[in-house]
Amino acid sequence: MNAPRCDQTDAWAALKDHFNTHGRDFDLRKAFEFDDCRFEDLAIEAPDVFADLSKNRVDRSTLQHLIALARECRVEDRRDHMFAGDLANVTEGRAVLHVALRAPRGRGVFSDEVHEVLDAMLTYAEQIRDTTISGIRHVVNIGIGGSDLGPQMVVPALDAFALRELTLHFVSNVDGHDITPVLRDLDPAETLFIIASKTFTTQETMANAQVAKAWFLANGGTDITKHFVATTTNIVAAREFGITTTFGFWDWVGGRYSMWSSVGLPIALAIGADNFRALLTGAHMMDQHFVQAPLEKNLPIVLGLLDVWYRNFHGCASRSVAPYHQGLGRLPAYLQQLEMESNGKCVDLDGNSLPFATSPVVWGEPGTNGQHAYFQMLHQGTDLIPVEFILVKRPTHGLHDLHTKLLANGLAQAQALMLGKSTAQALTELAPTASAHLDARTVARHRTFPGNRPSTTLVLDELTPRSLGALIALYEHRVFVSGSLWGINSFDQWGVELGKALCGDLLPRLESGDEANLDGSTVGLLRRLRA
Ligand code: F6P
């Protein structure tokens, strides 16, 4: 599709002017002072997700400039082409249709194929969940990247909905320290292995699958066909491994967008068919919002635009995600693959080098843990790092006192980032842990917070399969929006290839010690590791 890159538009030039005259020195505190409606104006209500954008360094005029950029880059056309099944992944010549995986029966592209596999996968999941008949108590998902991170993130997030009789385990790393403790206490007769790999060739997954198979046979396991299943597009390779129960998907599902496909089997085993369908429903609701909402109130569009605003104008090299829900502990890791593998690119669709920055580093930990670790840097460090708070109004536990404290902490952090504290204010306050020998003005300077640090707060009423589906789809589309503005292919991942190839070359050298044609550092390390 022929659409301009962000920096080739008039809107980009106008944004630059706007940033110089209005954006660089924008002060959130003043913005609230002069605008009583700021919170209401900068709130977006998307399906199951409310967003408070008012603590971002923008106002209506900034948003107008950003929306003009989205229009000129034809983000809506790009979106519609993706939903229609056009070849959005141009460097691999593939359509990008994860949205079809959550479209109701008869409504999406490839609906018959999608729902046939979905029905079969969910029927199988329910059979295994009938543990008195299946005899299965433990499920080990062996996969990496997109064949791991989605289920590994969702299963603990939806723990309140999970079947207690089944324990889910996740093995991803080719490091034997990953699989060893998992296998230690398992009984082959009660264990189901899922070998999850889109390609069924990934080194780590294949190596761990072989370890699992050997362990199974060595410990009295007899029926591989009953205790091993595969979720893959490469059904032939799975059969060669000895697996007869396979749930397929298609090359138009990118690995990092695959948890909605049969790769979601661990999720379905944990939470059951109805809840899995609710997860898909939530994602579909967000898909519809993305397609139908006007740009100004379209949450993935506005978040994607803000990402460009911070990355390319304010120079923010990272964004921190702070889910105030322990179950979302793996969300930052999931988002790292989603965003950084999608948008960590330095050439445009035509292969031209980009003159601007792309994907920020995405990182974080659940609140409140992060507060007692790196939040110091967010408040008083030298970098401007936008923070994304995720708050959940109602918990699924009954410990309301704890939950109130959790919410108060989340609110307080966002407030502190924005308001900061002046030196004059710090001078008037006691600093209980400060040395009495220090000059009060010096201490006050250390206790000054610059403030004006931006954050977004996303609020879910509850963390349910549906709201989690909506939240994840929101992130997927937001990454699509920033990728479209930057004019890059968000759906390939050539950057992971070189390391894989070099690993293939180094693997035999670790055995043989062959140093021919290696760089000095690698030779030194090879010797050290072999000594
Ligand atoms: O190496 C990167 C990658 O290709 C990811 O994009 C993908 O999610 C992961 O490896 C796993 O690939 P597969 O599902 O084919 O094993």
Boltz pocket constraint, residues with backbone or C-beta under 6 A from the ligand:
constraints:
  - pocket:
      binder: B
      contacts: [[A, 144], [A, 145], [A, 146], [A, 147], [A, 196], [A, 197], [A, 198], [A, 199], [A, 200], [A, 201], [A, 202], [A, 205], [A, 255], [A, 256], [A, 341], [A, 493], [A, 496]]
      max_distance: 6.0
